[in-house]
Amino acid sequence: MSSDKPAALVIGAGIAGIQAALDIADAGFQVYLVEREPSVGGRMSQLDKTFPTLDCSSCILTPKMVDVGQHPRIELMTYSEVEQVEGEAGAFHVTVRKKPRYVIEDRCRGCGDCAEACRMHGRVIDTFNQGLNKRAAPYVPFPQAVPLIYTIDPTACLYLTLGHCGKTFKCKDACPSDAIDFEQQAQLIDLEVATVIVATGFDLIDPHVKPEFGYGVYPNVMTGLEFERLSSASGPTAGKILLDGKEPQEVVFIHCVGSRDPHSGVPYCSRICCMYTAKHAHLVRDRLPNARITVFYIDMRAFGKGYEEFYDRVKRERVIYRRGEPSEVFKRGDKLVVRAEDTLLQRTVEVETDLVVLATAVVPRADAGDVAGLLGLERSPDGFFQEAHPKHRPVDSNREGVFLAGCCQGPKDIPDTVAQAKAAAASAMVILADAARAGA
């Protein structure tokens, strides 16, 4: 694919990639926005509220998602991955692999009839909801997905995995627009671009690296992201905080699970955990007015605009903050017990609870090494992509013409992510403008 005007490639369509793509397209340049998942939105699409203002995450993100889906100068390439990048600033040749959805995109109406008819309906783990519910093999990640096109999960579909699905294809028969196509193959698409922005996001540490907290052993020990889906109005319980159909009366939050811990390989602060835990504590107080809420912390880091005020507000909402690092979580009768050393009281304490929520560390994506090799990027000792200089070139990578945006460069909150995305877009537009002048 080529265009008369120079184009930009943005890899990753979370809030960073979306913002960068919109800024470049609004300036008049062509953008190819590549996202490996079936929908844009990234991690932010999994959130309910955002700190410190408690704005609805979807209310901020969804209009931007719609904009990138409809913008005349943005070509949205979802369920696709960049396979090769060659060339130099001003003249990159890129190969993108578009994975088969097994659904003809132009025909799909997003009605969901195929999912309802699927023999695997209600049997496939819903990764978007962090495994808190189940879906079918044909799916959209969430109701506001962009594009609103179903994808058949090749690891869950009986036909694609076993070669048969009963005597008839129930999903294919149910589709009113005959959009199911099991013969689809992957496509390789060639792009010519002048600049690249990497906005591939982050992962969260696997809580199993901290076995003392009982994650995976006790079902009422969950991560902050799992709690996010549990408390979200668009989540599997419609925002009701329920465990086995019951509301927990005692909730404990544990900070720095993996963060600032050389034993887990994450010696740095993940920056967002203090504040999203404060937000979660507020949500519990809002939904469960009589619950007893305890937060165990090492240090509080309310670094952003309005963050300290939000922290103070949460403390006034009868949330107990105890300075101390828990050593273990164990079961006693019907309750979980969190044992910790309270470093202010200088004694060991035990807090009984119905629910434990772990604030897990932000870590580089599992495929960060592959992306670094693909693009020729350097990584800092923490595993994130290395900027050219932290002070005067904070969005430049070591490769000219390739820029970094969002949490792929290091942990950051949404405002800092958007700011860095806009800076990366501005830097990319310098190259695009030079390429346009050279081609005039």
N, C-alpha and C positions, 0 to 999 in steps of 0.2 A: 504494500500500500504506500502511496506517496501523495504529497500535496504540493501545490505551487508555493505555499508559504511554509517556512520552517515550522516544525512541530516539536512538541515535548512529550516525553513518556513519563507517566507517574505510576510507580509500582506500589500498590497497596491503596485500598479505598476506604480506610477508616477516616476519622475526622481530619487527620493531617493531609492525607491524599486528596480527600474531597475538597478541602479549602484551597490547597495548592492548585488543583485542576481548575477550580472556578476562577481563581485570580488570573491565571494565565489565559484561560478562554475568554474572560471578560475583557482582557487587553487586546483581543483580536487574533490570538494564535490558536492553532489546532492542538488538541491534547488527546493522547491515547491514555486512558485510565484503565490499568490492568489490575484485576482483583482475583485472587485464587478461589474465593468462596462464591457461592451462587448469587449473593447479594452484597451490595456495598453497605457500609455502616461500621464495620469493625467492632471493637470492644465497646465503644460508646453505645451501640445499639442494644447492648445487654443491660444497660443501666436504667434505673428508675428515676431517681432524683440526682441532682448534681450539687455538690457543696460549693460555696457556703450559702447560696441563695435558695437552695432547694427547688430550683427550676426543674421542670420536667425535661429529662434528657431527650425524649422523642420530639418534644416541641421545638428543641433547638436543632436536632439532627435531621429529622424527617424532611423539612423544607429544603435543606441542602442536598439530601439524597435525591429528591425529586428534581432539583435544579440540574444536577450532573446527569440525570437520566434523560432530561429534555433539552439540554443545551446544544445548540446547533454546531458548536465547535468542539464538543467533547464526544469522542467515540468510546463508549463504555464497553469494556471487554471483561465481563465477569466469568467466573469458572474457567479462568485462563491463567497460565503461568509463563513468565519470561524464561526462555530456554537458552538464549545466546545473545551476547552484546559484543559487537565488534566496532572498531573505528575510534574516533576521537571527538572532542568537543566540536560541535558544529556539523558533524557528519557521523552519527552513530547508525549502524545497521543492527536491527533488533529482530530476533525471531521469537514469536509468541506461540505457545501451544494452547489451542482452545480445546478443552476437554469436552467429550460428548455428554450432553444432558440426557440423551435418549428421549428428548422432547423437542419438537419442532417449534422454535421460539416464536415465529411469526403466527403460529396457529394457537398457541396456548392462551387461554383467557384467564388463567389463574383461579378457576372456579373450585378446584380441589376435589372434583368428582373422582379423579384417578386415585387420590389418597384414600378416600372413603371406601373405594372398592378393593383396594389392595389387600391381598391375603396376609400381608405383614402389618396391617394397620394395628397400631397400639402395641407393637412388639419390638420396635427399633428405638434404641436409646437416643433421646433428643439432646444432642451436644450443645445446641444453642441455650437450652434451659439447664445445662450442666447436669444432665442425667436425672433431673427431678421428675420427668415424665417420659412418655414414649410416643413415637409417631409412626408413620408408614414409610415404605421405601420411596415413593414419590413425595416430595416435600418442598416447601419454601421455608427458609430458616425462621421467619417471623412474619406476622400479617402485613407489616408495612414494607416488606422487602422491595428493593429496586434492583433489577427489574422484577416484577411480580410474575415470574415464570417458574413453573415446577421443574425440579430436577429429580431424576431417579437415582437413588443412592446405589452405586454399583456393588457395594459391599453388603447390602441388605436385600437387594432384589433377588428373589428365588431364581428367576430365569437367567439373570446375568451371572449368578454364582454357581447354580446347579445345572443350568441348561434346560430347565422345565419349570412350569408354574401351573400345575394341574392341567386340565384338558383345554382350558381357554385362558387368554390374557384378560383377567377381570378389569385391570386398569385401562387397557386399550379399548375394551368394549364399552367402558363407562365414559370415556372421553367424548364429549359432544362435538369436538372439532377435529377428531382423528389426528391428534398431535403426537401420540406416542410412536416413537421410531427406535426400535431396538437394534437397527442396523447402523445407527450413527457411528461415525469414526472421529477420532481426534483430527484437528486441522492445524497445520502450521501456517502462520501468517507472518509475512515480512513487513517490517516498518522501517522507515527512514526518519530519524529524529535528530534534532540538534543538541538536545540536552535531556538529562534524566534526573528525576527526583525519586529518592528511595524513601518510602513511608510504610515500611512493612510491619511496624508495631512491635508488640512484646508478647511474652508468655508470663504465666504465673508459676512460681515454683511448685513442684509436686509436694504436697504436705507429708507424703510418706517419708520424706527425708528427716522429718521430726517425729519419729514413732512414739515418743513420750506423750504426744497429745491425742493419741487414739484415733486419728483420722483413718477411716476405712475399717476400724474395729467397732466403733460406736456410731450408729447412724445419726445420732443427734450431735455429732461433731462435724461441722461443715466449714467451707471456705467463705471468705467475704463475697466472692462472685456468686457462689451458690445461694448465699443469703440474699444477694441482690435480685436474683431471679425469683426467689421465694417471696420476697416482699414487693415485687413489681406487679402493678395492676395488669400487665400483659403476660404475667408468668402463669405457671400451672395451677396456682391457687387463687388467682385473681387478686393478689396482693394480701391475702390473709396469711398471717404467720402461724402455720399449723405444723405440728409434728404428730404423725399418726392420727390426724383428725382433732388434735387437742392443742390449745394455745399454751405455750410455755409460760410459766409464772416466774422463772428465774433464768436470766440470760447472762453469760459471761463472754466478753470479747478479749482476745489475746493479741497484742501488738507484736510486730517484728518476728513473725514466724518465718524464719529463714533470713530475713534482713539483718544486717550488722552482725553476722554470725559466720566467722571464718570456717567453722566446722561444716556448714552447709554450702560453702563456696560462694557466699554472697556477703562480702564484708562491708558493702555500701548500704546507705539508707535508700529505701525505695520511694521516699518523698510523699506519696499519696496516702499511705496506710493510716496515719494518725487521723487524717481528716475524713477519709471514707468510713473509718470506724466510728468517729463522732456522728457522722450522718446516720449510720446504721443504728446507733444507740438512740438517736432522736426518733427514727422510724419506729423502733420498738416502743418507745414511750408514747408515740402518737397512736399506734395500733393497739398496744396493750398497756393502758394507763396504770394498772396496778402491779405491773411486773417489777421485780427487783433486778436492776441492771448494774453490772460491775465491769469495769474496763481495767485490765492489767497493762501497764505501759512501762517502758524503760525511761524514755524521755519524750515529752510532747514537742512536736515540731509543727507549729502552726505558722508557716512562713509566708503565706500569700495574702493578698488584699482581702480583708474581711474574715480571715481564717481564725485569728485569735478571738475576735468577737463571737464567732460561731462556736468555738470551743467553750468560751465562757457561758454562752447560752445553754449549751448542752449540759454543762455542770449544774446549772440552776434548775434543770429538769429532773432533778433527783437521780442523776447518774453518778455512781460511785467510781471515782478514779483512784486506783491503788497502784502506787509505784513499786514495781517488782516484776521479775521475770518468772513465770510459772515453770515448775520443774516437771510436772506430770499431770495427766488427766486420767482418772480411774473411776470405776463404778462402785457405788455403795448402795445396795438395795435398788430402788427405782431411780436413784439420782446419780448424776455424774458429780465428781468432786475435782475441783481444780486446786492443786497444792502449789503454793508459791511462797517466796520470801518477800515480805513487805519490807522494802529497804528504808522506809521512813520510820516504821515502828520497830524495825530490826528484830523481827521474829517471823517464824513460819506461820502461814495462815492457810486454812482450807475453806473453800467456798463451794457449797452445794448448788447445783444448777440443773436445769432441764435442757439447756442448749448452750453449746460452745461454738463461737464463730472465730475462725482463724484469719488474721490479716496477713496473707501470704505475700512473699516478696515478688517484686517485678524483676523478671530475668529476660535475657535475650531470647528471641524466638529459636525454636529447635533447629530451624533451617538457616540460621544466621550465617553459619560457616559456608553453606552452599551459595547463599546470595553474595557473600563476600568474594568467593572464588569466581562467581559468574561475572561480577562487575569489577573485580580487581581492587576491592576496598580493604583498608586496614581496620583492625579491631583493637579496641583498648583492652587493658588487662581484665576488665570486668565482662568482656565479651560483646559489648555493644559496638556499633560502628564508630570509628574514630574520626572526629572532625579534624580539619586541617590545623586549626588553632582555636583553643577555647575562648579567646578574647576577641581577636579581630577577624577570624574566619570561622564562626561557630556553626554555620550551615554547610560549608564546603567540605567535601570529602577529599581524600588524597588524590583522587583522579579528577582531572580538570573536566568540567562540564557535568559532573555528577554531584548532586546535592542531597543533604539529609534533612528529614523532617519528622518530628514526633519522637516516640519512644524507641525507635530503632537506634537512636543516638544516645539514649539514656533515659532513666525514669523521669517523668514530668506529668503535671496535671493538665487538664483540658485547656485552660487559658494559655499556658506556656506552649502547649502543642500547637494550638492555632497560630500563635505568634511566630513560632519557628517555621510553620508551614508557609505563612505569608512571606517571611524572609527568604525562604528557599525559592518561592515562586518569583520574587523580585530579582533574585540573583540569576535564576534561570532565564528571565526575560531579557537580561542584558545580553546573554548569548544568542537568544532568539532574535533580538533586534539587530545584532551584528550580522547574523546569518542572513536576515532579510535584506540588509543593506548590500551585503556581498553578492546576493543573488539578483539584485535590482538591475 
